[in-house]
Amino acid sequence: MRLLFRSLSPYWIPALGAVLLMTGEVVADVYQPLLMSRIVDVGIRTGDLPFILSSGFRMVLIAFLGLIGGVGCTILSSYTSQSVGADLRERLFTHVLSLSFPSLDTTSPPTLITRLTNDVIQVQTFVLMMLRMMVRAPLLLLGGTVMILRLNPSLTPFLIAFYATLFLGMGFLIRKGLPLFNLVQKKLDGVNQVVRENLAGIRLIKAFVRGEYEMGRFRAANRELKDSTVRVSRLMSGTLPLLFLSMNLCMIAILWFGAHQIQGGTLQAGKLIAIVTYLTQILHSMMMVAFLIVTLARVKSSIGRIDEVFALEREAEGEPTREERQSMQERGEHPQARGEKPPEGNPQKLGLWPISSPQEPWSVEFQKVRFRYRKGEPVLEDLSFRVEEGKTLGVLGSTGAGKSTILALLLRFYEPEEGRILINGVPIHRIPLTVLRRRIAWVTQNPFLFSGTLRENILWGVEGATEEDLQWASRIAQVEEFVQRFPEGYDVLIGQRGATLSGGQKQRISLARALLKKPSLLLLDDATSAVDLATEASIQEGLRSLTGTTVIVVTQRISSVVFADSILVLEKGRAVGWGTHRELLRRNPIYQDIFRSQMEEELQNGGT
Amino acid sequence: MGEPKGESGFGRPSHAMGMAFRPGRAPGGPVYLGPKEKPRNTRRTLGRMVEFLSGGWIALLFVFVLVFIASLSNLLGPYWIGRVVDTFVGGSGKVDFVALKTLLIQLLALYIVGGVCTFLQYYLMAGISQDVVYRIRERLFQHLQNLPVAFFDRRSHGDLMSRMTNDIENINMTLSQGILQVFSSFITLTGAFLMMVFLSPLLTLLTLMVIPLGFLVTTLLSHNTRQAFSLQQKALGNLNGLIEESITGIWIVKAFTGERKVSDRFARINRELRKQGIWAQILAGTVPPLMNLMNNLSFLSTAVGGGWLVLRGSLSVGIVASFLQYSRQFMRPLNELANQVNLLQAALAGAERVFEILDESPEVDKNGDSKDGSPLEVNRIEFVDVHFSYLPEVPVLRDLDFEACRGKTIAIVGPTGAGKTTLVSLLARFYEPSRGRILFDERDIRGIPTAVVRSALGIVLQDTYLFSSTVRENIRYGRLDATDEEVLEAARLAEADPFIRRLPKGYDTLLTDEGLNISQGERQLISLARALLANPPILVLDEATSNVDTRTELHIQRALGRLRKGRISIVIAHRLSTIRDADVILLLQEGRIVERGTHRSLLEAKGAYHALYHAQFRRQAELRSSHNLVE
C-alpha cells in the first residue's frame, strides 16, 4: 500500500482537487431529492407554479454545479490515475532492466511481463476508482442518512435494520466471494497455461500425436474453470436480488409507518419519495463500498507483486565514470569519501575511461574463481587463467562443464563467490557496467532477435554505425550471402523474432550484431552450432583477421579451438588442461580423449 | 458501464456489480472495455453463437420469461407507489388504511416476485453462459489441435492467445449479462413509455422533450469515446509488445547496453498511452454527470407540467409522483442501452475473431477416424519426385527421390537453408508436398491417417520444446504409459541420465520452457530420451545433438547404433562426423539432392561432398599430423 501512496504523492494536488470536486457532486446529488420532495409536497400539492419553477430552476442550477463537479473530478482523476500508472510502469520497467541476473533467475519472464502490464493497470484503474468512488460512496452514505433522519428522525430503527442487513450481506459476499474469485483467477491461469504450451509446442505435440492427450488436459482445466465460475456467478445471483429485496422491504415498512405519520400530519408524500430515493442512494453506495473492498483485495495482491519486483536486487553499477566523478566532485562529494578506492592498475592504459576511447584489445585474467548459482553445486571451482591482449582463448568442455558461466561472469551477469576477475589488471567490479558491456560483444547459443528489419537487428548494439560497418560485419559473419536472396535486402522484416529465418541464419545475424560493436573482447558461446560447416570455416577465417579484439570461444568441438592461442579444458567447473593444441595433445589425457572421440573416424579414413 | 450511480428506480438491480466482479480483467471496465471495433456480420455471428447453446434452448427461453416478469415488476413498482401516495393524499390528511394495506401487500408480492425472478434469471444464466463458453473454448482448442502447422507458423501466438482468452471472456460477458440487460432495458424502456402514456400523454410529451438532446450528447460522445479507446488500445498493444520483447531478450539488452535505447522507446510509447488513456477516460467519465443533468431537466419539465395539471385538477398527486419515477426509469435504460450496445458490439467482434479461427480449414485427413491408431509397421520409406515450396515462386525442395529401408540409416547433409528440416516436415505431414508422393511400403501417406503416420515416427525436432513439468514427465511424453523404469532406461540410452541426476531434484526437477535453467545441449538430450521412449519404427533426428559435446555424442551414437537394427533411421546433421556410418548419405543443396552414396564412395567421387568434408576437416588434416605426436 505504501507503493500506492508513494506513486500518488507527486499528484496530490490534482488528486485532492478530484476529491473536492467529487464532494461537490455528492452535495448536489444529496440536495436534489430534498428539492424534489419540496416540489411535490409544496408545489404540486398546492399547485404553486411559481414555487415549482423557482425550485426547479434551483434544481437545475444544482445539477449544473454537480455536472461541473462531476466532469471536473473526471478530468482530474483521469489525469491522476493515468499519470500514476504511466509513472509506475516506467519506474518498474527501468527497475526490471537494471535487475541483476541472480534476481532475474528467480522470476520467469512471463511473470515480469504480467506485472508490468496487468498489475500496473490494476493499480491505475484502482486509483481512478478510488478518486471517484472512495469519497463518493461514504459521502453519499452519510449524506443520505443525515437527510433521511432530518426528514424523519423516527425512521432510525428502520435505517438501523436496513444497515444491518446490508452489512451482513456485504460481509457474507466478501467472506465467501473473495476466495472464490481468486480461485476462478487461478483456474483461468491454468487454462491459459495449457493453451500457451500448445501454441509453443505444437510441432512436438503433433509429431507425437498427443492431440487427444492435450485435449484431455485442456478439458480438465476448462471444466474446473467453468465449475468455479458458475459457483461464483450463482453466489452473486443470490446476493444481489436479496439486497434489493431487503431495501424494498424496508421501503414498504417505511410506507406503512409513514402512512401513520402522514395521518398525524408529521410526514408528507413528497418527503416519503425523497426518503425512498435516499435509500436507493444508500444501497448503491454500499455496493460501491463492497465493490471497492473486493477491488482493493485484488489490487493489494497486484501491489504486492509489483513490490516484489521492486525488492529484487539491482545490478551493482561498478566504478563511476570519470564524468560522474567530476560531477560528484563538483557537488562536493568525493568518491573516496564513500569508501571507494581508486582503481588498481593504470586507467590510461586500460582505455576504460572515457567510454569513447579507441578500440583496444583487453587482457582477461581469472584468479582462483569459484562460482555457484544460488544454492546449487559449484559450477566453477578454483579457476585461474589469463588471456593476453588480442589473443584468442578456446574453452573446451562437455555439456554442463561451466563454459558459458565464464562468459556470464565476464559480462558481470553474476559475481564470483570467491577469487577475482581482472581486465587489463583492473578488478572487473571496478569497471562501470556500461563501459564493460559496451566494449564486450557476446554471441549466444540461442540467438535472440528483435522484431523489425534485419538492418535494425544488426545495428541494434551500436548507434551511428555506417553502411560500410554494416557491410563489413555482415561479410565476416556470412550474413551477406543470404541477405542477397531477399528482394528487400537488409530491410527485410524478420517477423516474429526471426521466425522466418533458419537457426543458422539467426546465429549469423547475431554474430554480425556483435562484430559491429568492434569490441575489445568478443565472447562466442557455441555461436555457430547451427551454421553449416563450410560457412563456419569462412566465418572463422574472418574472425582470425580481427585485430584489436581479444576473443574467447566456448565450444565442445576441438576443430573450433585448434588455432586458439591457448586452450582451457574445463571439466565439472575445474580447469583440467591449459596450453596450445599441441601442448595439450602431448601431455593432457583428457584432451587426448576428447580429441580421439572427435578424430577417431578421420584417422580411420586416413588416406582419403 | 462505470461505477454504479443510481439515484432512481425502485429495486431495479444494477448490473454494475455483477460486471465488476468478473475475474481476469481490470475492474471498472473502461481500461479494457473500450469498444474496439464493429462486428462485420452481426446476424451471422449471433447465429453461430446460438449454435453453441445446444441443449440450453429451453432454459434460455425460460430465462427470457423471467427477465420479462422481473422487468415488469420493476415497472409496476412506481405505479403502485403512486397509488400508495394517492391513499395518503386523496383524503386530505385521512389515510385509507384498508386500501393502503391491500396496496402494500400487493407491492410486497410484486417485489418478491421480481426478486425471485431476478435471482433465478441470474442463477440459470450463469449455468447457460458458462456451458456455452465452455463449449466454445473446447471447440476452439480442439480446432487448434487439428490445424496444420503452417497455420501456427503464420500466426502470431500472442494474437491467438488473446483470442483464446480476452475474446472468449468478452463472449462470456455478453452472454451472461449483455443480452439479458439489453432485453431488460428494452422492456423497461417500452414499459415505462407505455405507462407514461397511459398515465398522462401530455406529461409524457413534456418528459420526452429532453430525450433528443440526450441522444445528441451521447451519440456525439460515444463516437469520440470509441475512437479514443481504440487509440488507447493500440498504444497499449505497442507497449505490451515492447515489454514482452525486451524482457524475453533481457540478456541481449544488457549485454549490448541497450537499456537506454529500450527505455527511451518505452517512455515514448508510455507517454502516448498516458495521453490517450486520459482522453478516453475523460470522455467516458463525462457521460454520467451529463445524463444526470438531462435527468434533472426532464424532471423539471415533468414537475412543472405536473404541477400545472394538478392545479387544473386533471391529475392526482400520486400519478405525478409515479410519473416522476418513470421519467427517471426511462432515461436510465436509454443511457444503459447505448453502453450495452457498444459492449455487445465489442463482444461480437471478439466472437467473430474466434469464429474466424474455427473457419480455418483443418489438416487434410480424408482417411476417416484418426483414432484408428493401430501401430504401423514400416519397412520402406520412399520419396518419389517430391517438390515443395512455402511461397509459390521460391521452391524449397525439388525432384526429391530416395528410399530408406528397415535396418538402414539414411543421412541428410547440406548447408543451412538447403531444405533438410523441410523434408522432416513433409514426412511428419506438417506440410504437404506440392508435387510428388511419399510412400510407406508402397502406400501413399496421404492415404494413411495422419495420426498413424506420426505415431510411426519418433522425431527429435531441432526446436527442443519442453513443457512446464518435471524432467520425468517431459520424457514420459514420448509414451504416456511408460513406467518410471522405462523413463530411466530411455534417459540412460540418451546419455541424459548423468546430468539429470546432478539437477537439484533429479528427475523431479521442474522445467520451464522460458526459464533457461538447463542448457541447450541438455534440452536436446531430454528430447532424445523422449523420442527413444516412444520406440517407433522410424527414428528421425533433426540436428538432435548439435549442442551436445562430442564425447557424449559418441556415446549416443553407439547406443543408437544398437537401436538401428529393427528400424529406419533418418539423421540430419551438419557435423559430418555423426553420419559417417550411415548406409546412404544424401547431400542436399538448394533443395536438390546433388550427391548420394556412402561416406567412402562420396569421398572417392571427389565431388561436392568431398569439398564439404574438406572444408570441415581442413584443419583436422593438420591435426592428424599433430596427433601423431601422441602416438
Interface residues (C-beta under 8 A of the other chain):
Chain A: E25 D29 Q32 P33 M36 I39 V40 G43 I44 R45 G47 D48 L49 I52 L53 G56 F57 M59 V60 A63 F64 G66 L67 G69 G70 V71 T74 I75 S77 S78 Y79 S81 Q82 S83 G85 A86 R89 E90 F93 T94 V96 L97 S98 L99 L104 D105 S108 P109 P110 L112 I113 L116 T117 N118 I121 Q122 Q124 T125 F126 L128 M129 R132 M133 R136 G177 F181 V184 Q185 L188 V191 N192 Q193 V195 R196 E197 N198 L199 A200 G201 I202 R203 L204 I205 K206 A207 F208 V209 R210 G211 E212 Y213 E214 M215 F218 R219 N222 R223 L225 K226 T229 V230 V232 S233 R234 M236 S237 G238 L240 P241 L242 F244 L245 M247 N248 L249 M251 I252 L255 W256 G258 A259 H260 I262 Q263 G265 A269 G270 L272 I273 V276 T277 T280 Q281 H284 M287 M288 A290 F291 V294 T295 R298 G376 E377 G397 S398 T399 G400 A401 S404 L411 F413 L433 T434 R437 R438 I440 A441 W442 T444 Q445 N446 F448 F450 S451 W460 G461 E463 F482 Q496 R497 A499 S502 G503 G504 Q505 R513 K517 D526 S529 A530 V531 D532 L533 A534 T535 A537 Q556 R557 I558 S559 V562 F563 H581 R582 L585 R586 Q592 D593 I594 F595 S597 Q598 M599 E600 E601 E602 L603 N605 G606 T608
Chain B: E3 P4 K5 G6 E7 S8 G9 F10 G11 R12 P13 S14 A16 M17 G18 A20 F21 P23 G24 A26 P27 G28 P30 V31 Y32 G77 I81 V84 V85 T87 F88 V89 G93 K94 V95 F97 L100 L104 L107 L108 Y111 I112 G114 G115 V116 T118 F119 Q121 Y122 Y123 M125 A126 G127 Q130 D131 V133 Y134 R137 E138 F141 Q142 L144 Q145 N146 V149 F152 D153 S156 H157 L160 M161 M164 T165 S176 L239 N240 G241 I243 E244 E245 S246 I247 T248 G249 I250 W251 I252 V253 K254 A255 F256 T257 G258 E259 K261 V262 S263 F266 A267 N270 R271 L273 R274 G277 I278 Q281 I282 G285 T286 P288 P289 L290 N292 L293 N295 N296 L297 F299 L300 A303 V304 G306 G307 W308 V310 L311 R312 V317 G318 V320 A321 L324 Q325 K371 G373 G414 P415 T416 G417 A418 T421 A428 F430 A451 R454 S455 L457 I459 L461 Q462 D463 Y465 F467 S468 Y477 G478 L480 F499 R502 P504 T512 D513 E514 G515 L516 N517 S519 Q520 G521 E522 L525 R530 A534 E543 S546 N547 V548 D549 T550 R551 T552 E553 L554 H574 R575 L576 S577 R580 H599 R600 L603 E604 A611 L612 A615 Q616 F617 R618 R619 Q620 E622 L623 R624 S626 H627 L629 V630
